[in-house]
Amino acid sequence: MVSMLALAAVFSSCSKDGETPGQGGPGAITGDTYLSVALGGSRSARTYAANTAAGSVAESTVKSGYILTFNAQRQKLAATPLDLTKDIVLDPANQTLPGQPSGNTGNISAGEAIKVSDATKYVMIVLNPTPALEKTLKTATSFAELKDKALSDIADVVAAKDGFPMINQGVFDGTNADEGLIECSGNLFTKDNMGSSSTPQEAAKAKPVSVVVVRLVAKVGLSTPMQEVSTISSPNAIVLEDEAENAAIFLDGWLPNTTNKSYLPYSPLVYDAQNNPGKDLSIAYRQDNNYPLSPATDFDWLKNATPPSAWNTKSDPVYVIENTMSVAGQKVINTTKLVLKARFFPEDFKDTSDASKSETWFVFSSDSVGTHTELISYKDMANLLKGTASGSISADDVKMIQNLMGEIAKKASYVKTGTQEGDYDALYSDLSASATPKNPLDKIGYVAATVRDMSDLADYPGAYMQIYYKGICYYDILIKHNSNIKDKLVEGKWGVVRNNWYTLKIDKISKRGTPFIPDPTDPDIVDPSNPDENTPNEGTDAYLSVTVTVADWTTWEQGVEL
């Protein structure tokens, strides 16, 4: 469940001495027009998400901010720094927005009136801008230029060392289009329209304009404990069925993958008449900068050639950049996901005295579509490499297994002395769970995935070998923005949206993962279980059953099956 933190910024008039285009220009302050600002943590009722949750102190702290004003043509008039001591009212204990974090009971109050240009019609608030975003606020001449400027300072945004960047949430107008900016012409006050108030400033504070701001990041995590599956108790217990029934499975860690390398300061809201007819902004979908069809180079990928040195072993969430897609873009190659690292030992291959000490095992497929697939234990592989056929494995199978293992050994730098032949006996010996290998074998599953049938045996088109070294395997968990959408090919179903918190929970495991990190961008992987650039999010084998929670932050639940 993901709960989205919506932060309310309330303004009562529009104009302040600050950065303007210059005397006489479109943003010059020629009169006495005022607006005041009140910021707070919005706790509005949700009609869709199951729960919401306030942000932490770190997620809600305000360290800097800007008020941007625009004229009727949405040309920027000014980008003026906010004085946090008077322009907005923060909780004095934490310098957070009132109502954030949870338990903070501060009231939303208007700050001192801000002087703005009398040409002001729209307003935007930006809090805690990164240096790159701050530069864009200052240099953009229009809202169109600001919202279409893709930025790539990802580390500054997700690390949030100077506070989490936040910006207008947006609003749907009467035609279901996204306004982005907040119209504030009815909240501007001068001496000519201040009514019974003694000053325009007083009038401005009495009639603020409300602006909701949201963080630019999404938050993702995996709540399932990282331990042996059989020891996980309710409510996190995992159902094991089919191939996984009675298997020994250890969950070792997780990391986000396919994360966006750029972001828009403001991403437009998407109106969804079917799944969000009430225009609940807390769960609305958005269009990011690579929304239509995203090239794989737009994302950061976990790479098998340089595997991660550390994996998250706790449920603490991490921050990622928004990543959304059109219906045509709903493919594995475009979708932000979690990769789960595990150890999987089939029932017949696990050590009955200590499952964690179970041996390496193998899968041999005689063709690319798995017509003849054999699971092979470490012990049985020794006989096959000696040329001994057994059971359903024929003499020709043995020859192909030797061919494949020899090629894998060669790629892993196991070569027979004085030859160019792969030394599969030496590789086999080092693959033992108790061995100290002469060559690093942390990537051996990936190396095997780059090898296919190199022989001229006609009965083995595309034969391949999978090596589950010490049982290590990986599962892709694609993240759904809206788990309540059941139909396929529906806009808004997949991806991660700013200010949403996605907590995934593994419900069921029914099969082994792949012995390499799935990567449709890697041309060297020839294992057919690897997704390709056209693999859709729907209709593929379900590896994991996940429950996703969207949490002042917005909370969702997604079920994942492995």
Buried (B, 14 or more C-beta within 10 A) or exposed (E): BBBBBBBBBBBBBBBBEBBBBEEEEBBBBEBBBBBBBBBBBBBEEBEBBBBBBBBBBEBBBBBBBBBBBBBEEBBBBBBBBBBBEEBBBBBEEBBBBBBBBBEBEBEBBBBBBBBBBBBBBBBBBBBBBBEBBBBBBBEBEBBEBBBEBBBEBBEBBBEBEBBBBBBBBBBBEEEEEBBBBBBBEEBBBBEEEBEEBEBBBBBBBBBBBBBBBBBBBBBBBBBBBBEBBBEBEEEBBBBBEEBBEEBBBBBBBBBBBBBBBBBBBBBBBBBBEEBBEEBBBBBBBBBBBBBEEBEBEBBBBBBBEEBBEEBBBEBEBBBBBBBBBBEEBBBBBBBBBBBBBBBBBBEEBBEEEEBBEBBBBBBBBBBBEEEBEBBBBBEBBEBBBEEEBEEEBBEEBBBBBBBBBBBBBBBBBBBBEEEEBBBBBBBBBBBBBEEEBEEEBEBBBBBBBBBBBEEEBEEBEEBBBBBBBBBBBBBBBBBBBBBBBEEEEBBBBBBBBBBBBBBBBBBBBBBBBBBBBBBBBBEEBBBBBBBEEEBBBEEEEBBBBBBBBBBBBBBBBBBBBB
